[in-house]
C-alpha cells in the first residue's frame, strides 16, 4: 500500500453556465504549465502492462472466471468450480475487462495481445450469455434466473460491435445483434419511447440505458450499413435529449420514472455517452445539430467534472478529472475521444493527460500495481479492489493513446 497521504489544495473554479447561450468558453483555462509533450505510445504500453497485472491477480484458471475483487475472500485453494456472487464478477465488472481488451486490440500493433486473450474473453462472455430467456442476451450473472439489465448488456454490445468492425469476426456481430434485439424488447410507448433500465422492474427509463443504446445502434449502422440501426439510434437519441437533458446546463439527468418523476442526479458517464452519440450521429448523418449538441455537453462536462488541483507529490497545479466513480469517468472519456477525432481541443487533452499521468505516477499500490479509486491519490488507503475500477483505468490509458 502507498505509505504517505497526499494532501491537496484544490481550487475548483466552480461557476455554472449562466445560460445555454454561453458556449465553448472553458471555465478552467489552459495554463502555460498544463500543456506538455505527450508520449501517446507510452499510455498504450501502460494499458497493456496493467492488463497483464490485473489478469494475473483477478483471473482464475480453476473457475475460468474473473474475481470481482482482489484479494478475493476464498483463496484459490477453496475456490468453487462454479461462480459465487460474492467472489466472481458480475457482467458489469467483467464488461470493464472486455472494454479494456477491446480498446487495446483496436489500438496496439502487438498482435500477440489479441491471440493471447481473445479465446478467454469469448469463452467467459458465453457464460454470461442467457439462452433461457427471450430474446437471448447477456445477463448480469452466469445463471438462468436472475434479472437482466439493459445497460449491462449494452455496454458489452458496444464492445462486440467495435470488435466486429475491427476484426470482421462474425461471432462478435452475432452477439451485438442479439443485444440490439434485447434493446428493442426494452422499448415501448410509455413516456413516449425510450429504453427501460431493468427487464423485469420496468419502472424507469435511464440515461445509462438510452445513451449507450444510441451509441451502439449508430456503431452497428457504421459496420453493417443497415439503415434500421441508424433510425433506432436517432429515435433513442431524440427521446433521451427531450426527456433527460437539463436545459440549464446541457448535462443529463439520471432517469425518468414511468410516473414522470425525474431522478435529477448527474453522472459523468451519462453525459459522456451523449457526447459520443452526438458525434457518431453527426458522422453518420452530416447534421450539424448533433455536433453542436456534442460540443455543448463536452464543455458542460469539463466545467462540472474537472477541477484545478495541487499535487503534493509533484508540487504542480493543473486541471484534473474530479475524484468520483472511475468507471463513470472512463465512459465519459469515450465521448471526449470521439469528439477529439474531428475537433481536437488542447484544453481537454491537457487535462486528461495530466489526470492519467498523475494516476500512473502516484496512485498505484507499490506491491500490486493496482490503482487507487481516485485520480488525486488523496486517500492512501483507498481500497482499489473492484475489478470495474481496474478495467476502467486500463481502458482510459488505451483510449487516451488514440488522441494523437
Secondary structure, DSSP 8 states (H G I E B T S, - for coil): ---S-------------SSTT--S--SS---TTT-----HHHHHHHHHHHHHHHHHHHEETTTTEEBSSSS-SS-GGG--SS--TTTB--HHHHHHHHHHHHHHHHH-S-HHHHHHHHHHHHHHHHHHEE-SSSS-EE-SSSSSSS--BHHHHHHHHHHHHHHHHHH--HHHHHHHHHHHHHHHHTB-SGGGS-BBSBSS--SEEEHHHHHHHHHHHHHHHHHH--HHHHHHHHHHHHHHHHHHB-TTTS-B-SEEETTS-EE----HHHHHHHHHHHHHHHHHH--HHHHHHHHHHHHHHHHHHEEEEE-TTT--EEEEE-SS-HHHHHHHHHHHHHHHHHS--HHHHHHHHHHHHHHHHHSB-TTT--B-SSSS---TT-----HHHHHHHHHHHHHHGGG-
